[in-house]
Amino acid sequence: MRVRGWLGKGVNRWWIAAFGAAVLLLPPLFLASWALARSGSLDRGFGANGLVVEDLESGGPWPGAVVVQSGGRVVVGTGGQIVRFRRDGVRDSSFSARSLPLTDLVGLPGDRLIRLGDNELERMLPDGARDPGFARASGGTVSAPGIELGAIAVDPEERIVAVGHDANTGALAVTRFLPGGQLDLGFGSGGVVRTAISAPGPTNLDIGRSVSVGVDGKILVGGSAGSEEDCTGAMHCWGPYLDAVVLRYLSDGTLDGSFARGGIFEAKGGGWGSAESVVPLADGGLLFLPGPPTGALEAGYQFPLAVVALTPQGERDSSFSRDGIGAWVPRVHGKRAAYKGATRMLVTPRGQIVACGWVARSEYRPSKFWVGLLSADGRPVRSFGSNGSAWTPMPSKRDGYAASLALGPGGTVYLAGSLGPDLALARYHLN
């Protein structure tokens, strides 16, 4: 029997059956391809199925910092080394990998970098070499005497804002450097602003742990406030003893009196010991991520996977998830994660909120990389992973902690952190 018509002359039943089978196979193949790139999944085109693990043999993997350069290259800083990977996850041998202390790392236009380590700032060329045009008078690095620095940001004029702690007075400290590396003497007193939130004294633990600068030049600082006297009998001064604080400064270093109470928002109670990430919003409000007061991972200390929204006036924003707090409740193997923590946060160009950290069923089970996505109004994006959360088991059942994140090309996000003693870098699909 032969079939004629639009299929053409001479097409027999065998060809019709083959054509039908191919049509039936197309939907499963399409769905399989879509599943590999679904929101919250690992990007299989990066490293080994989305994950890169490196033994850097120089310093530990904490703290983590990640910066994405042009061409999808990603620079990762650990506690003792800075390295770069190509877009496919292969180590980039053209990058000048140096064993350097690192506390924070930010990118500049033209793929240049600013490194903070051992309380010193250095500007790096795109290939990782020291920039000879920075801080010439002081040998290529610059610091603020007496100030312990923990985080940096760059303002629209490429001035470097660094925050930390004045060990002599116990005050939270904000410093600013000019693009060439000199202290900005027009900022505060000799380039430094000291803010005592608690009772003045060297036992104070008023510490700046995160910083960002809005397009209006206002400086947002997140950190902790309290005193060593509040920690009597405690081996570590954790959340119940310190309070998360957010401060807003005008561009000259003056506290912004229109924000909260005299420019300072304090989150007393609730176990929030620190504001680990702080991000300005287009409407003048801000977001901050509650975290541990030590500024680094402390095993056994629990805190919520949540984001807090404040209005431009420094009050809880009730339009954000009804009470100003957007939270994730991840489930691991069908059970709520009992051991968890968030470390860093950013906002995408679409206004969605991305955070990273770790989750585990209990503190006795291996922890996993965790990434969460909230909508602009503070609700979990249900299409991302499982109800707004995605987690990744680590090889060899070792503990994995995501310490930092950055947006990548093509709707992806990088998470950098540790896998046991090694560096771990993962790339996920966001949308």
Secondary structure as UniProt FT lines:
FT   STRAND          2..3
FT   TURN            6..7
FT   TURN            9..10
FT   STRAND          11..12
FT   HELIX           13..36
FT   TURN            39..40
FT   TURN            44..47
FT   TURN            49..50
FT   STRAND          51..54
FT   STRAND          65..68
FT   HELIX           70..72
FT   STRAND          74..77
FT   STRAND          81..85
FT   TURN            87..88
FT   TURN            93..94
FT   STRAND          98..99
FT   STRAND          104..107
FT   HELIX           109..111
FT   STRAND          113..117
FT   TURN            118..119
FT   STRAND          120..124
FT   TURN            126..127
FT   TURN            132..133
FT   HELIX           136..138
FT   TURN            139..140
FT   STRAND          141..142
FT   TURN            145..146
FT   STRAND          147..154
FT   TURN            156..157
FT   STRAND          160..166
FT   TURN            167..169
FT   STRAND          172..177
FT   TURN            179..180
FT   TURN            185..188
FT   TURN            190..191
FT   STRAND          192..195
FT   TURN            202..203
FT   STRAND          207..213
FT   TURN            215..216
FT   STRAND          219..225
FT   HELIX           228..231
FT   TURN            232..233
FT   HELIX           239..241
FT   STRAND          243..249
FT   TURN            251..252
FT   TURN            257..260
FT   TURN            262..263
FT   STRAND          264..267
FT   TURN            270..271
FT   STRAND          274..280
FT   TURN            282..283
FT   STRAND          286..291
FT   TURN            293..294
FT   TURN            299..300
FT   STRAND          306..310
FT   TURN            312..313
FT   TURN            318..319
FT   TURN            321..323
FT   STRAND          325..327
FT   STRAND          331..332
FT   TURN            333..334
FT   STRAND          335..336
FT   STRAND          339..347
FT   TURN            349..350
FT   STRAND          353..360
FT   TURN            363..364
FT   STRAND          368..374
FT   TURN            376..377
FT   TURN            382..385
FT   TURN            387..388
FT   STRAND          389..392
FT   HELIX           395..397
FT   STRAND          400..408
FT   TURN            409..411
FT   STRAND          412..419
FT   TURN            420..421
FT   STRAND          422..429
//
